[in-house]
Amino acid sequence: MTAPEQPAPFSTVLRTASSEEHAAAEQSPFMSRLLGGQLGIDAYADLTGQLWYVYRALEERADVLAGHPVAGPFIDRALLRTAAIERDLAHLRGPDWRTGLSPLPATSAYADRVAELAAEWPAGYVAHHYTRYLGDLSGGQIIRGIAERTWGFERRGDGVRFYVFEEVANPAALKREYRAKLDAAGRALDEVGRRRVVEECKRAFALNGAVFRALDARYPLSA
């Protein structure tokens, strides 16, 4: 008798279901031009500033979410990025870096969605946590290396600290543990909840892509 087929781990379901949206965000014209050396450090600083709003929304309720049965296991002080982004912005924009910094409408929509989920549906918040932090630990390291070479930042120093996880001793192990937490979250949710998280994961990539499109429009090729 053939054993029943085991369902795919939830981490695999999320990765597979959102692969198209993920690829679209990664291959955005803005990021392609930025990492290809066609844009200056001002565009990089602008991206960093926009990310500050998103990570504030992700992290401002971390202490509250730490007690949630689904979202709680994902709250890890070693992953927090807001302080690192602020240090980068001080390096990129000067000590008064907040002056003149404002979110793009697409950034506001992104951050507002994260804040809404953190307050009202923490399981959906996990979808955004996943797309950001695992991305930072993976593709973000490529961005760091290119930024260091392109603009002469000190290796793993100010300007790229956002991508440097000083408290993560073994990124590969952390990513494995993170995926195990996703699998556990999938088991804790019912089928409707899992489908909703998958759709929110797709939305997270779409919101990120909208920020890239807005930045692309801000830095046209003719500029």
N, C-alpha and C positions, 0 to 999 in steps of 0.2 A: 504494500500500500504506500503510495507516494505521500510524503509529509506535506502538510499545507504550506504554501509559500508564505514566508515571513514578510510583514510589511517593511518597507524601506525605513531606515532611521529618519527621524524628523529633520536632522541636519542635512541629510541628503535630499530630502523632499524640498526643503527651502532653497538649497543651492540649485537644484535642477529646475524648479518652477520659476525661479527669478533669473535664470541665466541670460535670457534675452535682454531684460531690463538692465542687468549688471553690465553686459557687454556694451550696450548703448551708452551708459554713463562713462565707462572707461574710455570709450573711443570718441568722446565728444571732441569737436573741433577745438574748443578752448584748451582742453588738456593736451591735445596733440600738438598744438602750436606752442603752448607754454613749455612743455617738456622737449619740444624740438628746437628750442632756442629762438623762436620767432617773436616771442614777447619778452618784455623787460621785467625787471625786478618789481616794478610798480604793479604789474598784473599778479605776480606771485604774492605780494603784500596784500593786494585786494582779496585774493582767494583766502588768505589766512584770516583776514578780518571777517569775511563772511562766515567762515567756519567757527569763529568765536561765538557767534550768536547761536549756532546749532549746538555746540558743545555746552554752552551755558544751559540750554534747555534740557539737554541730556543729563546733566549732572546736578542741577540745582535741587532736585528732589531725591538724590541718591540715598540720603540717610533714611528717608521715609520708605522708599522702595525696598531697602535692604530687608525689611520684615515681610515682604510680600511672598507668598508661597511659590509663585511662578517667576516673577522678576527678581526676587531677592538673590538667588544664587549667582546672578550675573553682575551684581554690584561688587566691584573689585577696586579697591583704592589704587592698586598698581596701574589700572587702566586710565584713570582720570587725566584729562587732557587740558582743562581750562587754564590752569596755572602755566603750563608749558606754552600754550598759545599766547598768553599775555606776555610772557617773556620774549617770545619771537616778535610780537607786535612792537614791543618797546625797542627792539633792535632794528626792526624794519621801518618803523614810523617815528621813532623817537619817544621820549618820556611822556609826551602829551598825545600818545597814540589814539586816545579816545576822541580827541578833537577832530571833527570832520568825518569820523567813521559812522556809517549808517548802513542798515541792512537793505539789500535789494528787495523788492517785493517778493521775489521768488524765495529769498532767504527767510523773510518774515513768515511766509506760508509754511516753509519747512520747519522752522523753529516752533511755530504755533502748533503745528500738528504733533510734534514731539511732546511739547508741554501738555497738550490736551490728553494725549495717551498716558503720560506719566501720572496725571491726576485721575483719569477716569477709566482707563483700560490698560493696566500694566502689562498684560500679555501682549498687547499690540505694541507697547513700548519696546518689548524685547526684539521685535522685528527691526526697529531702528538701531537699537544697541548693536545687534548682530551686523548689520550692513556697515556701520561705521567702524567699530573697533576691530573686527576681524580684517576689514579692509586696510585699516591703518597698520596692522601688524604684518600684512602681506604686501599688497601693491604700494602701500605708503612708503615702504622701504626703498622702492625703486625711485619714487618721487624725491625722497631725501637725498639719495646718491646723486641724482641729476642736478638737484638744486645746489648741492655742495660744489659740484664741478662747474656749473654754469655761473653762479654768482659768488664763488669764492668763500662760502661760509666755512668756518672751522668745522672739521668733521664732528658730527653729532653735537654741534654747538649752537649758540644763539642764531636764530633764523630758521633752524630745522628741528628745534627741540620738540615740537609737536609730534614728530615722527619717532622720537627716541623714548623708548619705554625703559627708563633706567631701573625701575623696580621689577622688571620682568627678566628673571635670570635665564629662562629657557623659553623663547617664544614658541617654538614648535610644540613643546609640552603644553604650554598654556592654550594653544589653539586646539590641541586634542581634547583637553579638559573642557574647553568652551563648547566644542561640538557634542561632548557627552552631556553637558548641561542642556543643550538644545534638544537632544534626544529625550532627556528626562522631562523637559517641559512639554514635549509632544505627547508623552504618555500621560501627563497630568491633565491635558486638555481633551475635550470630547472632539468628535469629528468636525462639528461646526466651528469650534474654537480653532482647530488646526487650520482649517480652510481660511478662516479670517486672518490668521497670522501670516499665512502664505500670501494672501492678497495685500496685506499691509507691508510685507517685505518688498513686493513689487512696487508699491506706492513709494516706499522709502527711496528706492533707486530712481524712480521717476522724479521725485522732489529734488534729489541731488542733481539729476540731469538738468532740471529747470534752472538751477543756480548756474550751472556751467553755461547754459545757453544765454542767460542774461549777461554773464561775464564776457562771453564771446561777442555779444552785441556791443558791449562797452569798449572792447578793444578790437575794432575792425582791422582788416588787413591793410587798409590804406592809411591807418594811423601812423 
